[in-house]
């Protein structure tokens, strides 16, 4: 699983997306990793780059009372592939993650400029 710590501008975009989620249906999903540990994610945004689809997600953490918390300073990018009506998510190796992350940063910058 690859994640990236962002600068303030991208954190603001993720916070805005998280605030919008409260008003909309949250798309949450779980993935079991190679150590058989379950991780929960919320889909923040989707984008296409170099002919591939990517999902930007935040990991959700549940405490004993099932209260949810999010590390708002980190995000995870998965490559999403459709097959027979099903979506399959793939972790990214470093070169692909760097390219997708750069594109996500550019999209965040464009969203910020649009709002100004």
C-alpha positions as CSV (number, residue, x, y, z in Angstrom):
1,X,0.0,0.0,0.0
2,X,1.5,3.4,-1.0
3,X,0.5,6.6,0.6
4,X,1.8,10.1,0.3
5,X,1.9,13.0,2.8
6,X,0.9,16.2,1.1
7,X,1.4,19.9,1.3
8,X,-1.3,22.1,2.8
9,X,-3.1,22.9,-0.5
10,X,-3.8,19.2,-1.2
11,X,-4.8,18.6,2.4
12,X,-7.4,21.4,2.0
13,X,-8.8,19.6,-1.1
14,X,-9.1,16.4,0.9
15,X,-10.7,18.2,3.8
16,X,-13.3,19.8,1.5
17,X,-14.0,16.4,-0.1
18,X,-14.4,14.9,3.4
19,X,-16.8,17.7,4.3
20,X,-18.8,17.1,1.1
21,X,-19.0,13.4,2.0
22,X,-21.1,14.2,5.0
23,X,-23.7,15.6,2.7
24,X,-23.5,12.7,0.2
25,X,-23.3,9.0,0.3
26,X,-19.8,7.9,1.3
27,X,-18.3,5.2,-0.9
28,X,-16.5,3.0,1.7
29,X,-14.8,-0.3,0.9
30,X,-12.5,-2.7,2.7
31,X,-9.4,-4.5,1.4
32,X,-7.6,-7.4,3.1
33,X,-3.8,-7.1,2.7
34,X,-1.1,-9.8,2.3
35,X,-0.9,-10.1,6.2
36,X,-4.7,-10.8,6.3
37,X,-5.3,-7.4,7.9
38,X,-8.5,-5.6,6.9
39,X,-8.2,-1.9,5.9
40,X,-11.2,0.4,5.3
41,X,-11.1,3.3,2.8
42,X,-13.3,6.1,1.6
43,X,-13.2,7.1,-2.0
44,X,-12.2,10.8,-2.2
45,X,-11.9,11.3,-6.0
46,X,-11.3,9.4,-9.3
47,X,-9.2,10.5,-12.2
48,X,-7.7,9.2,-15.5
49,X,-4.1,9.5,-16.4
50,X,-2.1,7.8,-19.3
51,X,-5.2,5.7,-20.1
52,X,-5.6,4.3,-16.6
53,X,-8.2,5.0,-14.0
54,X,-7.1,5.9,-10.4
55,X,-8.9,6.2,-7.1
56,X,-7.7,8.6,-4.5
57,X,-8.7,7.3,-1.1
58,X,-8.3,8.0,2.6
59,X,-7.9,5.2,5.1
60,X,-10.6,5.0,7.8
61,X,-9.8,3.9,11.3
62,X,-12.5,2.5,13.7
63,X,-12.1,2.6,17.5
64,X,-13.8,0.3,20.0
65,X,-17.0,2.3,19.9
66,X,-17.0,2.1,16.0
67,X,-16.2,5.9,15.9
68,X,-14.5,6.7,12.6
69,X,-11.3,8.7,12.2
70,X,-9.3,9.6,9.1
71,X,-5.6,10.6,8.7
72,X,-6.3,13.7,6.7
73,X,-2.7,14.3,5.9
74,X,-2.3,11.0,3.9
75,X,-3.9,9.5,0.9
76,X,-3.7,6.3,-1.0
77,X,-3.9,5.9,-4.7
78,X,-5.1,2.7,-6.3
79,X,-5.3,1.8,-10.0
80,X,-8.9,0.8,-10.7
81,X,-9.7,-1.7,-13.5
82,X,-13.2,-2.8,-14.6
83,X,-13.8,-6.3,-15.7
84,X,-17.2,-8.0,-16.2
85,X,-18.9,-5.2,-14.3
86,X,-16.6,-5.5,-11.3
87,X,-14.0,-3.0,-10.1
88,X,-10.6,-4.4,-9.2
89,X,-8.1,-2.2,-7.2
90,X,-4.3,-2.5,-7.5
91,X,-1.6,-1.1,-5.3
92,X,0.9,1.0,-7.2
93,X,4.7,0.4,-7.5
94,X,6.8,3.4,-6.9
95,X,7.2,4.7,-10.5
96,X,3.5,4.4,-11.3
97,X,2.6,6.0,-7.9
98,X,4.9,8.9,-8.5
99,X,3.3,9.6,-11.9
100,X,-0.3,9.2,-10.6
101,X,0.6,11.3,-7.5
102,X,2.0,14.1,-9.6
103,X,-1.2,14.1,-11.7
104,X,-3.3,14.2,-8.6
105,X,-1.3,17.2,-7.3
106,X,-1.9,19.0,-10.7
107,X,-5.6,18.3,-10.4
108,X,-5.7,19.6,-6.9
109,X,-3.9,22.8,-8.0
110,X,-6.4,23.2,-10.8
111,X,-9.3,22.8,-8.4
112,X,-7.8,25.5,-6.1
113,X,-7.3,27.9,-9.0
114,X,-10.9,27.3,-10.1
115,X,-12.2,28.3,-6.6
116,X,-10.2,31.5,-6.5
